[in-house]
Amino acid sequence: MAHKPLSEFQKIGYNTFIWTPPSYSAQSPLIFFFAWNAAAAKHIAKYTLAYQKLFPSARILLVRCNTPDMFRKAESYRKLQTPAFEVVQEHVRSGGEVLVHSFSNGGGNQVVHFAKLWRDEEGGFLPMRAQILDSSPGKGPWMRSHAAIVLSLPRTFLWRVFGGLAVHLLLLMIFLFNMVTRKEPKFIIMGRELNDPTIFSTKAPRVYLYSKADQMVGHDEVEEHADDATSKGYDVRKVRFESSPHAGHVREDEGKYWGAVMDAWNRGRR
């Protein structure tokens, strides 16, 4: 019988899973992994397996994302993120360090909500030795948002035929709602908050992993955000890939990808 991806992870809450190796101790790292929207288990597992090799004693805390999570109100996140919050809180109080790795706007959105929850509850910054931003943040323009949501739809005949139109209607409703209520688009706010020094500490090394070929989050959007972060005092490195698809940069060059992750981790040494 084939091994089921992520089957070794234990579910501890809504879309929240944990894996603890036998060698884990209070001083082991915690890999805090925020997946992209509708990421399949087999694709997430490629990263978690790599982390298990890079950090054999590390605990991995995984938060998955579904399309409805992209549109939740801030208040609902507090309850949903409590199980993950308690794991991170226990880990930090025991003296352990945290590597935060998020993917796309789905993961970036959840990181922002978690960092604000941490600030409100603990009175300080989410303690990160390093922060990895893969394929994010994007500003969520219409066609790039459409491409991202369509990719998350079921692969059934009806969704294939009518899914694209349904997503256009959803985006139209969001556009009209924002126009009537005079609200800023959600991902514009998310991008600004990722670079807000009252939410994220400028001390943790940050690496942006992105691609010139990404059809969902443009390299221009990522580079603009990274440059803004640098201007605000963040310790930033940009690592650009040329031909890799959205949230698939590791496939272009594993050594380049994981080398950038480890460089951020090593630069964040106390």
C-alpha angles and dihedrals in degrees: 000000000000119000111257112230114251091005089132090062119096118221111233101168146339107334088339123124137170137201121194120187121216089248094056117128135172089266095051118110122261116222106207105198123190110189127212122258114294092354111176117237092240091057095046089049091062088066098039091050090052090050090050088058096043094046107024094178097042125115114226120215111194126196115187126200135217126189094258088057089064090066103040121127117250093248093060092056093063094066095039093050096046096097091052091043092056092051093051092043092053091045095050094045088054090056098257125145128233134220112195117204120179132177131213124327091306093062094035091055092053092047090055092050091047093049091051091048089051092049092050095046102035100029096233146059124306098261109240128169087195138359124211120196112191119190093345160172107014127173093232101239114187103262095038090050089047092053092049096049095043089055089058095053123106115269094236123129095251093049091048091052101039104017096091092052092046090054091050089053091049091051091047090053091050091048093050092045092052091046094050095044093038091232124157115244111271097241094049087059091045092053092050092049092050086062096042109118089205090062105032124035115239090217100076113088110246128201126192115208112193144142138233088220097052108127095191105044113027122226087230091059092050094046092049090052093046092050090050089051090052091051089054094053102264118146098241137179124180119210113187126194122198111212108012121119127237112303089356104094094119088069092063096053122354094185093052092045100048092036088061091049093050092045090057091047093050093046089054093059113135 
